[in-house]
Amino acid sequence: MDDFDKYLKEQMENPAFKQEWDNGEMEHQLMMMVLKARSEQNLTQSELAERTGIRQSNISRIEKGQAMPSIATLNKIAHGLGKQLQIKFV
């Protein structure tokens, strides 16, 4: 376990910190899914923007975790990547 993992484990004992961390988890997962799917297809943000009709700057914000995309935007991104969007409660 590295220093960050130790620090995070300690911080997670604080209920307020844990709540904030959990609240940001969905955004982080969305960010990583878009970035990974785009990278796997060797697409630039500009190429994905062209395929989806979403501005490159907005794709960048999503991948940096600076914007929370709507379901409609996620659907456009999925289709631009040749994928389908699935949303599940687990």
Beta strands, then each sheet from edge to edge (+ up, - down):
end
